[in-house]
Amino acid sequence: MSRFFDQVTGERREAELEERSSLSPSQANQRLILLASNESPYGPSPKALAAAQDALADSHRYPDPDSRELRARLAADLEVRPAQIVVSAGSAALLSLIAGALLEPGLNAITAACTFVVYAAATQATGANLIRVPMKFDRLDLEGILAAVTPQTRLVFIANPNNPTGTIVGVDELEAFLERIPAHVFVVLDEAYHDYAEHFSQLRNIPYSRSLDHVRQGRPVVVLRTFSKVHGLAALRIGYGIGPSALMEFVANSQDTFSVSTAAQAAALAALDDVEHVAFGVKQNALQIAWLSEELARLGWRVAPAWGNFLFCEVDGNTGAIVTRLREEGILIRPMESWGALGCVRIAAGTEEENRILVDVLRKLRAE
Ligand SMILES: *Cc1c(COP(=O)(O)O)cnc(C)c1O
């Protein structure tokens, strides 16, 4: 089981290192433009950094294993009980914990064919089967997922917005889906890009998510959120899940003690307080996503409607050649071959300057 995990994460790490180390020495010194991992280009909130710095002075003390202060804060903000929240070392860690709680050999989990890779890793680590339902073009096929449910199904993973395609599941569509999902199945709603999507929802006047209503109504739904994206704390490893208290307490008990550092807990609390930093991040992101979408479409690329901080594109030309040439220029983007999306790439929106450089290089490549 663990060998599988090692293999998957090992391969990904190697691929990442490969991307960085294959630059020429002079380029390795130059600042890279990192658009391959959907990170925030604006960095963490200075307030979160200061809080983490203060917390470091207490590094000789073990952290609060239950993240009580952060959970109380989140519970108040989200109008749920603290017992319904688990804080973990990144939301990806929660995927493994939830899979571990619900799956075993002979059972199965369902997800989409083109989605977050960790769902497969977390499922396969338990020895359970993963059923991958084909996409409906760039979107998740909830009807297809319902049709795939068997008596052995215990979990469905839905990324909303979906990574890598960036599309969302409609509010009514999800409601209808949850009405029909059988009682023996838990649904994980992974909302890693929640703040970006919420902002787009207001701009576009299209409803995005009522996920917490479902949790408050006591449905078998677990909502996942993270501080890795708009809050800019990916390296500190902190995320959380909100779900039925019985499952969440079980998950909390199966978690490694002290897995979330004091610095991460303090930074997360301060990041929640720094509403301006988040507001800046989502607003700037929306501007950059709109600009980049237009520019890439002008190059003849097909760009999926984006609800996160990244674009899923079908390129005009050879993806391998484009990714390689960009890498030579110090720009990293993600080719989508291993997701089965041939001819496609995923590009995180960088800062205005980074995006201009990207588009300039792509224009130059096209002219070659
Ligand atoms: C980035 C991302 C996460 C966040 O993972 P962390 O472990 O919290 O850093 C979770 N789900 C999806 C779909 C993501 O794209």
The ligand as an SDF file (V2000), in Angstrom:
LIG
                    3D

 15 15  0  0  0  0  0  0  0  0999 V2000
   -4.4560   22.4240   -4.8140 C   0  0  0  0  0  0  0  0  0  0  0  0
   -5.5500   21.4780   -4.5270 C   0  0  0  0  0  0  0  0  0  0  0  0
   -5.7510   21.0070   -3.2290 C   0  0  0  0  0  0  0  0  0  0  0  0
   -4.9140   21.5260   -2.0860 C   0  0  0  0  0  0  0  0  0  0  0  0
   -4.1040   20.5780   -1.5490 O   0  0  0  0  0  0  0  0  0  0  0  0
   -3.3470   20.9140   -0.1830 P   0  0  0  0  0  0  0  0  0  0  0  0
   -2.9730   19.5680    0.2890 O   0  0  0  0  0  0  0  0  0  0  0  0
   -4.3180   21.5750    0.7370 O   0  0  0  0  0  0  0  0  0  0  0  0
   -2.1940   21.7810   -0.5200 O   0  0  0  0  0  0  0  0  0  0  0  0
   -6.7820   20.1320   -3.0020 C   0  0  0  0  0  0  0  0  0  0  0  0
   -7.6140   19.7610   -3.9960 N   0  0  0  0  0  0  0  0  0  0  0  0
   -7.4530   20.2070   -5.2480 C   0  0  0  0  0  0  0  0  0  0  0  0
   -8.4050   19.8060   -6.3110 C   0  0  0  0  0  0  0  0  0  0  0  0
   -6.4060   21.0620   -5.5580 C   0  0  0  0  0  0  0  0  0  0  0  0
   -6.2350   21.4830   -6.8120 O   0  0  0  0  0  0  0  0  0  0  0  0
  1  2  1  0
  2  3  1  0
  2 14  2  0
  3  4  1  0
  3 10  2  0
  4  5  1  0
  5  6  1  0
  6  7  2  0
  6  8  1  0
  6  9  1  0
 10 11  1  0
 11 12  2  0
 12 13  1  0
 12 14  1  0
 14 15  1  0
M  END
$$$$
